[in-house]
Amino acid sequence: MNKQITVLYFAQIAEQLGIRQESWDWPENANVDQWLQNLYQRHPITATIRGRLKVAVNQQYANAHTLIQAGDEVAVFEPVTGG
């Protein structure tokens, strides 16, 4: 049975994709690295900035090994600098 996750896009990524939020079917637990591979396939333009993307799961910064489970909120963004 597929469950869903909520994916949030911020700043330039949201502008490039033309969306700020979408729901993904998420059939099982997977880590951030696996989720990013899905992102690159779903939205190929994100692959062009793959080294710069940051991910948060449930409003907590995540690393490649952080698990994403059905019902989670996943945010993807580029780091920003202040000055």
C-alpha positions as CSV (number, residue, x, y, z in Angstrom):
1,M,0.0,0.0,0.0
2,N,1.5,3.3,-1.0
3,K,1.5,6.2,1.4
4,Q,2.6,9.7,0.7
5,I,5.2,12.2,1.7
6,T,4.9,16.0,1.3
7,V,7.7,17.6,-0.7
8,L,8.4,21.3,-0.3
9,Y,10.5,23.3,-2.7
10,F,12.1,26.7,-1.8
11,A,13.7,29.7,-3.5
12,Q,15.3,29.1,-6.9
13,I,14.3,25.4,-7.0
14,A,10.6,26.3,-6.6
15,E,11.0,29.0,-9.3
16,Q,12.6,26.6,-11.8
17,L,10.0,23.9,-11.2
18,G,7.1,26.2,-11.0
19,I,5.8,24.6,-7.9
20,R,6.3,25.0,-4.2
21,Q,4.7,21.8,-2.9
22,E,3.7,18.3,-4.1
23,S,2.8,14.9,-2.7
24,W,4.7,11.8,-3.7
25,D,3.7,8.3,-3.3
26,W,6.1,6.7,-0.9
27,P,5.7,2.9,-0.7
28,E,8.5,2.2,1.9
29,N,11.1,3.7,4.0
30,A,14.1,5.0,2.1
31,N,17.0,7.4,3.0
32,V,17.7,10.9,1.7
33,D,20.2,9.7,-0.9
34,Q,17.5,7.3,-2.4
35,W,15.0,10.1,-2.3
36,L,17.4,12.5,-4.1
37,Q,17.8,9.9,-6.9
38,N,14.0,10.0,-7.3
39,L,14.0,13.8,-7.3
40,Y,16.6,13.9,-10.1
41,Q,14.5,11.5,-12.2
42,R,11.2,13.3,-11.5
43,H,12.6,16.8,-12.1
44,P,15.8,16.4,-14.2
45,I,16.6,20.1,-13.8
46,T,17.5,19.5,-10.2
47,A,20.3,17.1,-11.3
48,T,22.2,20.2,-12.6
49,I,22.5,21.5,-9.1
50,R,22.8,18.2,-7.2
51,G,26.0,19.0,-5.3
52,R,24.4,22.1,-3.8
53,L,21.0,20.8,-2.6
54,K,20.2,20.6,1.0
55,V,17.4,18.5,2.5
56,A,15.4,18.7,5.7
57,V,13.0,16.0,6.9
58,N,10.3,17.2,9.3
59,Q,12.1,20.5,9.6
60,Q,15.4,19.0,10.7
61,Y,18.5,19.1,8.5
62,A,19.1,15.7,7.1
63,N,22.1,13.8,5.8
64,A,22.3,11.1,3.1
65,H,21.4,8.3,5.6
66,T,18.4,10.0,7.2
67,L,15.3,7.8,6.7
68,I,12.2,9.2,5.1
69,Q,9.0,7.5,6.0
70,A,5.4,7.8,4.7
71,G,3.8,10.8,6.2
72,D,7.1,12.8,6.4
73,E,7.6,16.3,5.1
74,V,10.7,16.7,3.0
75,A,12.1,20.1,2.0
76,V,14.7,20.7,-0.6
77,F,16.6,24.0,-1.0
78,E,20.0,25.5,-1.9
79,P,22.1,26.9,0.9
80,V,22.0,30.7,1.2
81,T,24.6,33.1,2.3
82,G,24.2,36.4,4.1
83,G,26.2,39.4,3.9
